[in-house]
Each structure stands twice: as C-alpha cells, then as structure tokens.
Amino acid sequence: MVTAVFGGVTILTMIAIVTVSMWGINLVPMKKVEVYTHALAGGSICLCGMAIQFLGL
C-alpha cells in the first residue's frame, strides 16, 4: 500500500512539474534557440555521460 501511494504521488508530482515548466517555457520567446535544440540536447546527454563516467554517478 505504501509503495503504491509513493509511486502515485511521484508520478503526479512529475506530471505537475513538467506541466508548469512547459507553461513557463511557452512564455519565453524561443525562435532563435529552436535552431540549436538538437545540439543542446546532444550536449546535455554528453555532459550527463561524462558525469557518470568521471564522477562515478
């Protein structure tokens, strides 16, 4: 029972945070940044991989 409640609350919290973040991001003009979205995504994946590799995360 505790595990089910914890899982449900975790999922609802994630959905709420993503929804509010999307609303906030939509308020900021992003036309110039949209050109670099793939490069930014690749860079963040690369940095995460390096952190895992070198920091032992």
JOJO-V154025 format. One record per residue. N is the residue number from 0. SS is DSSP state (a for helix, b for strand, c for the rest). Layout:
n = [N | N]
ss = [SS | SS]
//
This chain:
n = [0 | 1 | 2 | 3 | 4 | 5 | 6 | 7 | 8 | 9 | 10 | 11 | 12 | 13 | 14 | 15 | 16 | 17 | 18 | 19 | 20 | 21 | 22 | 23 | 24 | 25 | 26 | 27 | 28 | 29 | 30 | 31 | 32 | 33 | 34 | 35 | 36 | 37 | 38 | 39 | 40 | 41 | 42 | 43 | 44 | 45 | 46 | 47 | 48 | 49 | 50 | 51 | 52 | 53 | 54 | 55 | 56]
ss = [c | a | a | a | a | a | a | a | a | a | a | a | a | a | a | a | a | a | a | a | a | a | a | a | a | a | a | c | c | c | c | c | c | a | a | a | a | a | a | a | a | a | a | a | a | a | a | a | a | a | a | a | a | a | a | c | c]
//
